């Protein structure tokens, strides 16, 4: 079952979506900073900035997916992360696919060490107010108002896992 989520599914309007069982990413905050990944040029939508994350395997929760992918892509220590809530930020579509943003914070409130893997051109702790200054992955950019609304308390938090 490990890795059984890798693969494309059909999305609305004929677009292809990565993750046979959906996908999840980690919105990891350290105070007023968030960890972002500059996607390697060879990846889908390479050269853009987004959350570390990826395909969900059939046996995983969205929280497990986001943490596993962040360990793979950023070498984070999951013991230093506290998950707060989950937020579906794309879908669910007719195929059943959805993308869940897992909202989390570092346990200390300070940035934690990160090391990029081959999928990352760079990892960076970015001030919340500076996120939009970066060339963002289109889907991340589309979800950003919803995500920041939760971060800044403009909407009611809810768990959608």
TABELGI-V179903 format. One record per residue. N is the residue number from 1. RES is the residue in one small letter. SS is DSSP state (@ for helix, = for strand, . for the rest). PSI is psi in degrees with one decimal (999 if undefined). OMEGA is omega as a letter, one per 40 degrees, with the letter a starting at -180 (none if undefined). Layout:
# TABELGI-V179903
N_RES_SS_PSI_OMEGA ; N_RES_SS_PSI_OMEGA
This chain:
# TABELGI-V179903
1_x_._-24.3_a ; 2_x_._127.0_i ; 3_x_._8.4_a ; 4_x_._-4.2_i ; 5_x_._-12.0_a ; 6_x_._127.5_i ; 7_x_._162.1_a ; 8_x_=_147.2_i ; 9_x_=_160.5_i ; 10_x_=_134.8_i ; 11_x_._-174.7_a ; 12_x_@_142.3_i ; 13_x_@_19.5_i ; 14_x_@_6.5_i ; 15_x_._154.7_i ; 16_x_=_135.2_a ; 17_x_=_137.3_a ; 18_x_=_129.9_i ; 19_x_._105.4_a ; 20_x_._-26.6_a ; 21_x_._22.7_a ; 22_x_._-173.0_a ; 23_x_=_163.3_i ; 24_x_=_151.8_i ; 25_x_=_160.2_a ; 26_x_=_116.3_i ; 27_x_=_88.6_a ; 28_x_=_115.9_a ; 29_x_=_147.7_i ; 30_x_=_93.3_a ; 31_x_._-126.4_a ; 32_x_._16.4_i ; 33_x_=_153.1_i ; 34_x_=_142.9_i ; 35_x_=_122.2_i ; 36_x_=_152.8_a ; 37_x_=_125.5_i ; 38_x_=_108.5_a ; 39_x_=_134.1_i ; 40_x_._149.5_a ; 41_x_._-26.8_a ; 42_x_._-8.5_a ; 43_x_._165.8_i ; 44_x_._131.5_a ; 45_x_._33.9_i ; 46_x_._150.8_a ; 47_x_._-5.3_i ; 48_x_._166.6_i ; 49_x_=_139.8_a ; 50_x_=_-172.0_i ; 51_x_._148.5_i ; 52_x_=_138.5_a ; 53_x_=_-176.8_i ; 54_x_=_-160.4_a ; 55_x_=_140.0_i ; 56_x_._132.0_i ; 57_x_._158.3_a ; 58_x_._-28.2_a ; 59_x_._0.7_a ; 60_x_._150.4_i ; 61_x_._166.7_i ; 62_x_@_-34.9_i ; 63_x_@_-44.6_i ; 64_x_@_-40.9_i ; 65_x_@_-51.4_a ; 66_x_@_-41.3_i ; 67_x_@_-43.8_i ; 68_x_@_-47.7_a ; 69_x_@_-37.4_i ; 70_x_@_-33.5_i ; 71_x_@_-46.2_a ; 72_x_@_-45.7_a ; 73_x_@_-23.2_a ; 74_x_@_-6.7_a ; 75_x_._36.2_i ; 76_x_._157.8_i ; 77_x_._108.7_a ; 78_x_@_-19.4_i ; 79_x_@_-16.0_a ; 80_x_@_8.1_a ; 81_x_=_138.6_i ; 82_x_=_111.7_i ; 83_x_=_133.8_a ; 84_x_=_-47.1_a ; 85_x_=_169.3_i ; 86_x_=_152.4_a ; 87_x_=_117.0_i ; 88_x_=_118.7_a ; 89_x_=_-1.3_i ; 90_x_=_134.6_a ; 91_x_=_-160.5_e ; 92_x_._144.1_i ; 93_x_._175.8_a ; 94_x_._-31.3_i ; 95_x_._-13.1_a ; 96_x_._-8.8_a ; 97_x_._139.5_i ; 98_x_=_160.9_i ; 99_x_=_129.3_i ; 100_x_=_128.2_i ; 101_x_=_121.6_i ; 102_x_=_113.9_a ; 103_x_=_126.4_a ; 104_x_=_168.1_i ; 105_x_=_155.0_i ; 106_x_=_145.5_a ; 107_x_._-33.7_a ; 108_x_._-16.0_a ; 109_x_._-3.7_i ; 110_x_._156.5_i ; 111_x_._144.9_i ; 112_x_._159.3_i ; 113_x_._140.8_i ; 114_x_._150.2_i ; 115_x_._122.4_a ; 116_x_._147.4_i ; 117_x_._-169.1_a ; 118_x_._-19.2_i ; 119_x_._-8.3_a ; 120_x_=_128.4_i ; 121_x_=_-30.7_a ; 122_x_=_152.2_i ; 123_x_=_142.2_a ; 124_x_=_139.4_i ; 125_x_=_112.7_a ; 126_x_=_133.7_i ; 127_x_=_140.2_a ; 128_x_@_-40.8_a ; 129_x_@_-6.9_a ; 130_x_@_-1.4_a ; 131_x_@_-45.7_a ; 132_x_@_-11.1_i ; 133_x_@_-14.5_a ; 134_x_._153.6_i ; 135_x_._105.1_a ; 136_x_=_150.2_i ; 137_x_._132.7_a ; 138_x_@_-41.3_a ; 139_x_@_-37.3_i ; 140_x_@_-44.0_i ; 141_x_@_-40.3_a ; 142_x_@_-32.0_a ; 143_x_@_-6.5_a ; 144_x_@_-39.1_i ; 145_x_@_-44.1_i ; 146_x_@_-47.0_a ; 147_x_@_-49.1_a ; 148_x_@_-29.5_i ; 149_x_@_-39.8_i ; 150_x_@_-41.9_a ; 151_x_@_-42.9_a ; 152_x_._2.3_i ; 153_x_._22.6_i ; 154_x_._-7.3_i ; 155_x_._164.0_i ; 156_x_._125.1_i ; 157_x_._147.9_i ; 158_x_._152.4_a ; 159_x_._124.3_a ; 160_x_._29.4_a ; 161_x_._999_none
